[in-house]
Amino acid sequence: MSAIIINKANPEDLEILQKLGRETFYETFAKSNSEEAMQKYLDESFATEKIKTELNNPDSQFFIAWEEDNPIGYLKLNSGKAQTELQDELSLEIERIYVKTEYHGKKIGQLLYDKSLKIARQQNKKYIWLGVWEENVRAVNFYKKNGFVEFDKHIFRLGDDEQTDLMMKKMLD
């Protein structure tokens, strides 16, 4: 594996983020959800206008992990009013860390997480938080390994299915 580069995404990266987002979400959750629910979620969550709005929101940031000219994962961070729930000025939300399945176990998620930690510290945030599906054991264990603790739960809707996300946070020093 060659060196991994992480670059901040800009509006010109919209199609790359759409494709990467759709692909990685599908790889991660398709086996646990109906095809109809998956397609509806992908169509809504990765619609061109939605991604364009998110890319242009000063309180949201996307980063793409690249192996040479191949995008292999991405990170989405939210602060302030862009956060999906807490909207605490003292926090940074990791809304998404997704990595292509073929790169699992190669520390790409860790590199993306480390980027979020660096940004949180640069912005003098007191803590980082996120929501993670309780049945995504791989992700839950990853966050626990990185010092996150569960502090609440919320419902994530995928189609007609209500799924429980664990809300986890990590205090920063």
MOHU-V853808 format. One record per backbone hydrogen bond with DSSP energy under -0.5 kcal/mol. NH is the residue of the N-H (numbers start at 1). CO is the residue of the C=O. Records with the same first field share a line. If there is no record, write none. Layout:
# MOHU-V853808
NH->CO ; CO
This chain:
# MOHU-V853808
5->66
7->5 ; 64
9->62
13->10
14->11
17->13
18->14
19->15
20->16
21->17
22->18
23->19
24->20
25->21
26->22
27->23
28->24
29->25
30->26
32->29
33->30
38->34
39->35
40->36
41->37
42->38
43->39
44->40
45->41
46->42
47->44
51->47
52->48
53->49
54->50
55->51
56->52
57->53 ; 54
58->56
60->57
61->77
63->75
64->7
65->73
66->5
67->70
68->3 ; 66
70->67
71->69
72->65
73->65
74->98
75->63
76->96
77->61
78->93
79->59
80->91
82->79
83->80
89->87
91->88
92->127
93->78
94->129
95->76 ; 93
96->76
98->74
100->72
103->100
104->101
106->103
108->103
111->107
112->108
113->109
114->110
115->111
116->112
117->113
118->114
119->115
120->116
121->117
122->118
123->119
124->121
125->120
126->90
127->90
128->170
129->92
130->168
132->166
134->164
136->133
137->135
140->136
141->137
142->138
143->139
144->140
145->141
146->142
147->144
148->143
149->169
151->167
152->167
154->165
156->163
158->156 ; 161
161->158
163->156 ; 161
165->154 ; 163
166->132
167->152
168->130 ; 166
169->149
170->128
172->126
